[in-house]
Amino acid sequence: MITIWPEYINKNLTHSEGRKISKDDSVKDPTLSEIERAVKRLGLSYNIQKEVSYPGRWYEKSGRILVEWDKTKLELLREVSSMIKEIRN
């Protein structure tokens, strides 16, 4: 299981604030529901946890998604981010 926090793919955050992929690969302010839709479209099994906070932003309940994935976390984040861009267009 790989954890995806919205902060991991948020273009508006710096790496020290939690972004894991490049700004070019990231999306602006992704929501938990957008990430869920992207994961569904990719045909992956997942578990959503809405009432949890990213450790660096403990005061904000952004939620997270746990995804079954057999490649690297960065590959998953890029795939999900790319799918969100596709969904938004």
Wavefront OBJ file of the C-alpha trace (Angstrom):
o trace
v 0.000 0.000 0.000
v 1.209 3.448 -0.923
v -0.139 6.562 0.782
v -1.101 9.575 -1.316
v -1.610 12.852 0.517
v -2.926 15.744 -1.638
v 0.169 17.682 -0.530
v 2.381 15.236 -2.474
v 1.111 16.461 -5.845
v 0.183 20.093 -5.038
v 1.934 22.516 -7.396
v 1.516 25.363 -4.887
v 3.720 23.701 -2.262
v 7.506 23.488 -2.090
v 9.388 20.235 -1.603
v 9.956 21.141 2.047
v 6.191 21.668 2.468
v 5.478 18.149 1.188
v 5.434 18.125 -2.629
v 7.133 14.958 -3.916
v 7.113 15.452 -7.702
v 8.227 18.293 -9.970
v 6.040 21.365 -10.442
v 5.588 20.405 -14.110
v 4.138 17.039 -13.083
v 2.050 18.493 -10.230
v -1.448 19.978 -10.241
v -2.789 23.079 -8.525
v -4.637 22.362 -5.263
v -5.719 18.747 -5.870
v -8.696 17.588 -3.812
v -9.154 14.191 -2.218
v -12.123 13.500 -4.492
v -10.037 14.318 -7.599
v -7.338 11.925 -6.435
v -9.994 9.274 -5.786
v -11.442 9.727 -9.295
v -7.963 9.460 -10.818
v -7.181 6.268 -8.889
v -10.554 4.787 -9.951
v -9.871 5.615 -13.601
v -6.467 3.955 -13.332
v -8.277 0.831 -12.141
v -6.400 0.584 -8.854
v -7.786 -0.695 -5.580
v -7.672 1.882 -2.791
v -8.907 2.864 0.634
v -9.843 6.471 1.413
v -9.322 8.072 4.834
v -10.982 11.489 4.994
v -10.494 12.462 8.628
v -6.697 12.406 8.834
v -4.198 15.265 8.671
v -0.896 15.452 6.818
v 1.784 15.546 9.560
v 3.263 18.822 8.275
v -0.200 20.412 8.351
v -1.679 18.723 11.410
v -4.264 21.501 11.784
v -5.885 20.730 8.397
v -7.792 17.504 7.693
v -6.837 16.985 4.040
v -7.338 13.209 4.081
v -5.310 10.564 2.282
v -5.733 7.596 -0.007
v -3.999 4.236 0.411
v -3.415 2.600 -2.972
v -2.370 -0.911 -4.006
v 0.595 -0.325 -6.345
v 3.574 -2.486 -7.267
v 5.879 0.165 -8.756
v 7.518 3.180 -7.064
v 5.645 5.857 -5.160
v 6.901 8.570 -7.531
v 5.560 6.673 -10.552
v 2.159 6.429 -8.864
v 2.141 10.130 -7.978
v 2.985 11.086 -11.576
v 0.260 8.778 -12.943
v -2.378 10.166 -10.570
v -1.354 13.763 -11.248
v -1.459 13.167 -14.989
v -4.927 11.622 -14.716
v -6.176 14.607 -12.696
v -4.933 16.944 -15.444
v -6.814 14.801 -17.984
v -9.996 14.879 -15.868
v -9.803 18.677 -15.455
v -9.560 19.259 -19.222
l 1 2 3 4 5 6 7 8 9 10 11 12 13 14 15 16 17 18 19 20 21 22 23 24 25 26 27 28 29 30 31 32 33 34 35 36 37 38 39 40 41 42 43 44 45 46 47 48 49 50 51 52 53 54 55 56 57 58 59 60 61 62 63 64 65 66 67 68 69 70 71 72 73 74 75 76 77 78 79 80 81 82 83 84 85 86 87 88 89
